[in-house]
Amino acid sequence: MQRILKTLFLLTCFCALISCRNKLEQKGFPVASPTENEEQSTVDGISKDSLAFPTRPSNVLLTGNPLYRLTTIYKVNFNRDSTTFIGSNDFHFNYEGFGETDGNQWHNNYLPGLEAVYGYNLVNISHYDIETQKQKNFFEKPVLIKTLYYPSFSKDTLNYKPVNRNYFMISVYDEDTNKDGFINVHDLRRFYLFDIHAENKKAIIPTDYSAQKLEYDPANDFIYLFAKLDENKNGKIDELEQIHVFWIDLKNPERVGKQY
């Protein structure tokens, strides 16, 4: 009986923790009001058009190019007792059984040649050039990053050929599109492409779409991106709005088409 009560207690604590984290996730972080002081200085890399909050680096990511290293930056969250915590890096892995043959060595990466990282309240990514010793952030102000796709450190192959990616893709909530005062998961999720220098940011699909999910086509080295169109322009995704399917050529992700 005592063991059962202990188990129930632990389950209750776990559920409470998950509920608390979910509430924070849903809340996201506030954006500045129009009356905010325009002369406010930048704090912790936070642009003056967002309310400042503390951030903290988590881990260094090794990219497939030894000159470039990434650092994940997380929002500092506060507990009721004033202690703090930040999210940690989690990785998407390949669960489909692809990459298990001699000609397809993906090293369990989500996609051949690309690792995929995500984390709770991941708000920016730092890019560091070892040769020039220069650092920059992918985004000028905080965003809510869903997933970062970056060149894998492992030497992957696809159909017996080496796979070398020289770009980054980021799935992100970067604007308070529904005008509720927060950047969170209720806004439109954009999908961006950056070059290997973390520059030349480009929307892979139109910004009035919200990314939903990805599927991979190993025969063509394409991904299929399912995205909902914000038909009524209210800045959020409604249940009955259309889903379109875009193909993206991973050999050259600037090649994009709409399949459905």
C-alpha positions in Angstrom: 0.0 0.0 0.0 2.8 2.4 0.9 4.5 1.7 -2.5 1.2 2.4 -4.3 0.8 5.7 -2.4 4.4 6.7 -3.2 3.8 5.9 -6.9 0.7 8.0 -6.9 2.5 10.9 -5.3 5.3 10.8 -7.8 2.8 10.7 -10.7 0.9 13.7 -9.2 4.2 15.6 -9.0 5.2 14.7 -12.5 1.8 15.8 -13.9 1.9 19.0 -12.0 5.4 19.8 -13.4 4.2 19.0 -17.0 1.1 21.1 -16.5 3.3 24.0 -15.2 5.7 23.7 -18.2 2.8 23.5 -20.6 1.3 26.7 -19.2 4.7 28.5 -19.7 4.9 27.0 -23.2 1.5 28.3 -24.1 2.2 31.7 -22.7 5.5 32.2 -24.6 6.9 35.6 -23.9 5.4 39.1 -24.2 6.1 41.7 -26.8 6.5 45.4 -26.1 3.5 47.7 -26.0 3.4 50.6 -28.4 4.0 53.0 -25.5 7.3 51.5 -24.5 10.2 53.9 -24.3 11.7 54.1 -27.8 15.2 54.9 -26.3 15.4 51.7 -24.2 18.8 50.1 -24.8 19.4 46.6 -25.8 19.8 44.1 -23.0 21.1 40.6 -23.3 20.8 40.8 -27.1 17.1 41.6 -26.8 15.9 44.2 -29.3 14.2 47.3 -27.9 10.9 46.3 -29.5 10.6 43.3 -27.1 10.4 43.3 -23.3 13.8 42.4 -22.0 14.2 39.1 -20.3 17.4 37.2 -19.3 18.8 34.5 -21.5 21.5 31.9 -21.0 23.6 29.7 -23.3 23.1 25.9 -23.0 25.4 23.8 -25.2 27.7 24.1 -28.2 26.6 22.3 -31.4 29.3 20.8 -33.7 28.4 21.4 -37.3 29.7 19.5 -40.3 32.0 22.5 -41.1 34.8 22.7 -38.5 34.9 26.5 -38.9 31.4 27.0 -37.6 30.0 26.2 -34.1 26.6 27.0 -32.8 25.4 27.8 -29.3 21.8 27.4 -28.3 20.3 30.3 -26.3 17.4 29.8 -23.9 15.1 32.0 -22.0 15.7 32.0 -18.3 12.5 30.9 -16.5 11.7 31.7 -12.9 10.2 29.3 -10.3 8.0 30.6 -7.5 10.9 30.4 -5.1 12.9 32.7 -7.3 15.2 29.9 -8.5 15.8 29.7 -12.2 15.9 27.0 -14.9 16.4 26.9 -18.7 15.5 24.3 -21.3 17.9 21.8 -22.6 18.7 20.5 -26.1 16.7 17.6 -27.4 17.2 16.0 -30.8 14.9 14.5 -33.4 16.2 11.2 -34.6 15.4 9.0 -37.6 12.9 6.4 -36.5 11.9 5.0 -39.9 14.6 2.5 -40.4 16.2 4.5 -43.3 19.9 4.9 -43.2 20.5 1.3 -42.0 22.0 -0.1 -45.2 25.6 0.2 -46.5 24.6 2.9 -48.9 22.6 5.0 -46.5 24.4 5.8 -43.3 22.5 8.6 -41.6 23.9 7.9 -38.1 20.4 8.2 -36.7 20.1 11.9 -37.8 16.6 13.1 -38.6 17.6 13.7 -42.2 20.8 12.6 -44.0 23.3 15.4 -43.5 21.1 17.3 -41.1 20.7 17.2 -37.3 17.6 18.6 -35.8 17.6 20.2 -32.3 14.8 21.7 -30.3 14.2 22.7 -26.6 11.9 24.4 -24.2 11.9 28.2 -24.7 14.8 28.1 -27.1 14.9 31.8 -28.2 18.0 32.2 -30.4 21.0 30.5 -31.9 24.6 31.9 -31.8 26.8 31.4 -34.8 30.6 31.5 -34.2 33.3 31.6 -36.9 36.5 30.1 -35.5 38.7 31.5 -38.2 37.6 35.2 -37.8 36.6 34.7 -34.1 33.3 36.6 -34.8 30.0 35.7 -33.2 26.5 36.6 -34.4 22.9 35.6 -33.6 20.6 34.2 -36.2 17.8 36.5 -35.1 18.1 40.2 -34.0 15.5 39.8 -31.3 14.1 36.8 -29.3 12.0 34.3 -31.2 10.4 31.0 -30.2 12.3 28.3 -32.1 10.5 25.1 -32.9 13.4 23.2 -34.6 16.8 24.1 -35.9 18.2 21.9 -38.8 22.0 22.2 -39.2 24.7 20.3 -41.1 25.5 17.1 -39.2 28.9 16.5 -37.6 28.7 12.9 -38.7 29.7 11.9 -42.3 26.4 10.8 -43.7 25.7 9.0 -47.0 22.7 8.8 -49.2 22.5 6.1 -51.9 26.3 5.5 -51.4 27.1 9.2 -52.0 28.4 11.6 -49.3 25.9 14.2 -48.1 27.2 17.7 -47.3 24.8 20.4 -46.4 26.0 24.1 -46.4 22.9 25.8 -44.9 20.6 26.0 -41.9 16.8 25.8 -41.8 14.8 27.0 -38.8 11.1 26.5 -38.0 10.1 29.4 -35.7 7.5 31.6 -34.2 9.0 35.1 -34.8 6.0 37.5 -34.7 2.9 38.1 -32.7 0.7 37.4 -35.7 -2.5 37.0 -33.8 -2.0 40.2 -31.8 -2.6 38.7 -28.4 0.5 40.4 -26.9 2.7 37.2 -26.9 4.9 35.3 -29.2 3.9 31.7 -28.7 2.6 28.5 -30.4 -0.7 30.2 -31.3 1.1 32.4 -33.8 2.0 31.4 -37.4 5.1 29.2 -37.6 7.5 30.3 -40.3 10.2 28.3 -42.0 13.5 30.1 -42.9 16.7 29.3 -44.8 20.1 30.8 -43.8 23.4 30.3 -45.6 26.3 28.6 -43.8 27.4 32.1 -42.5 24.0 32.5 -40.8 23.2 35.3 -43.3 20.8 35.8 -46.2 17.7 34.8 -44.3 14.9 33.8 -46.7 11.4 32.5 -46.1 11.2 29.1 -47.7 7.4 29.2 -47.9 5.2 32.4 -47.9 4.9 33.9 -44.5 1.1 33.7 -44.5 1.4 29.9 -44.1 2.0 28.1 -40.8 4.3 25.0 -41.0 2.7 21.8 -39.7 4.9 18.8 -40.3 7.7 17.4 -42.6 8.0 14.2 -44.5 11.2 13.0 -46.3 11.6 11.5 -49.8 15.0 9.7 -49.9 14.7 8.9 -53.6 14.8 12.6 -54.6 16.3 14.0 -51.4 13.3 16.2 -51.0 11.3 17.1 -47.9 7.5 17.7 -48.1 6.4 20.5 -45.9 2.7 20.5 -44.9 1.5 24.0 -44.1 -1.8 25.7 -43.4 -2.7 28.9 -45.2 -4.0 31.8 -43.0 -7.0 32.3 -45.3 -8.8 34.9 -43.2 -5.7 36.8 -42.3 -6.3 36.7 -38.6 -2.8 35.7 -37.8 -3.6 32.3 -36.4 -4.5 28.8 -37.7 -8.1 27.8 -37.7 -9.2 24.2 -37.9 -10.8 24.2 -41.3 -8.2 26.3 -43.2 -6.5 24.7 -46.2 -3.4 22.6 -45.9 -1.0 22.8 -48.8 2.1 20.6 -49.5 5.4 22.2 -50.6 8.4 20.2 -51.8 11.9 21.5 -50.9 15.0 20.2 -52.6 17.6 19.6 -49.9 20.4 19.6 -52.4 19.4 23.2 -53.1 16.7 24.4 -50.7 16.1 27.5 -52.7 14.3 25.2 -55.1 10.8 25.0 -53.8 7.5 24.1 -55.4 3.9 23.5 -54.3 2.7 20.0 -54.9 -0.8 20.2 -53.4 
